[in-house]
């Protein structure tokens, strides 16, 4: 275990400041140390002032998926810790995440991140009604997150963290995860060009992990692995219209490509259509309520509608039909 040969791949814009410095300090304390640290920035951005002194910098077109894939392509080791620029972790973090991969339990691993799950109370009830996020009833002893036919997810907040336990998952945040690089390249995420097409990559994390699940590459959540995400969802706050457009567009494409099209029986397709239609109806109801409460403008509603209609058009295009088929594992 002390001789793991792995890299750290960081996606950044170079402007995270003290949060990025905290990440670098966490990397410097990792045991064992990574073979290389790869930092990927968008073209035209300045290098961060904070440095380890031995990292390698790369540039590519701006985009959450593009920057991830540029770092993965540059990686020379068999494994990598892949993270955003605003996380921190203890020195034994990689050892814990490497273990299930070494045992052959999965190809990807991550720590649970409860801050990305709905808060208890009113938020949970609303998410349940909208089929967005539902506390799990099944699989509580074996699974962390399951993707629903509505494109929402069910989640398990009751992991046993007193000891090391492994939970399978169909989705996880892209903020920080560990990967078998060859398996990650096999997913061909760079071919999913629709993810990065509109200034924000909505559902990029769910797309990667669920595509991996469909192809037979399991992701494992290590119950007692811990990390800190210091600045969740800043891109959402600073980029609202592209976020709304991308959410509408990408959700439709994700549903059609990874849920509806993967159903082998007519009943499965019907259930998928019903679940997604139910979700869309509640999204429209939520927009009306948001307008009444002045939490959304008519302009933002039109942005959402444009994204939805553009996605329907995209599904009928040659560009969509030319996407590589998903080889089920």
HELIX and SHEET records of a PDB file:
HELIX    1   1 UNK A   18  UNK A   28  1                                  11    
HELIX    2   2 UNK A   64  UNK A   74  1                                  11    
HELIX    3   3 UNK A   93  UNK A  102  1                                  10    
HELIX    4   4 UNK A  114  UNK A  116  5                                   3    
HELIX    5   5 UNK A  122  UNK A  129  1                                   8    
HELIX    6   6 UNK A  181  UNK A  186  1                                   6    
HELIX    7   7 UNK A  189  UNK A  191  5                                   3    
HELIX    8   8 UNK A  193  UNK A  196  5                                   4    
HELIX    9   9 UNK A  204  UNK A  214  1                                  11    
HELIX   10  10 UNK A  234  UNK A  238  1                                   5    
HELIX   11  11 UNK A  240  UNK A  254  1                                  15    
HELIX   12  12 UNK A  255  UNK A  259  3                                   5    
HELIX   13  13 UNK A  260  UNK A  262  5                                   3    
HELIX   14  14 UNK A  266  UNK A  292  1                                  27    
HELIX   15  15 UNK A  298  UNK A  315  1                                  18    
HELIX   16  16 UNK A  318  UNK A  321  1                                   4    
SHEET    1   A 8 UNK A  56  UNK A  60  0                                        
SHEET    2   A 8 UNK A  36  UNK A  42  1                                        
SHEET    3   A 8 UNK A   6  UNK A  11  1                                        
SHEET    4   A 8 UNK A  79  UNK A  84  1                                        
SHEET    5   A 8 UNK A 176  UNK A 180 -1                                        
SHEET    6   A 8 UNK A 108  UNK A 111 -1                                        
SHEET    7   A 8 UNK A 219  UNK A 222  1                                        
SHEET    8   A 8 UNK A 166  UNK A 169 -1                                        
SHEET    1   B 2 UNK A  87  UNK A  89  0                                        
SHEET    2   B 2 UNK A 227  UNK A 229 -1                                        
SHEET    1   C 3 UNK A 133  UNK A 135  0                                        
SHEET    2   C 3 UNK A 153  UNK A 155  1                                        
SHEET    3   C 3 UNK A 145  UNK A 147 -1                                        
END                                                                             
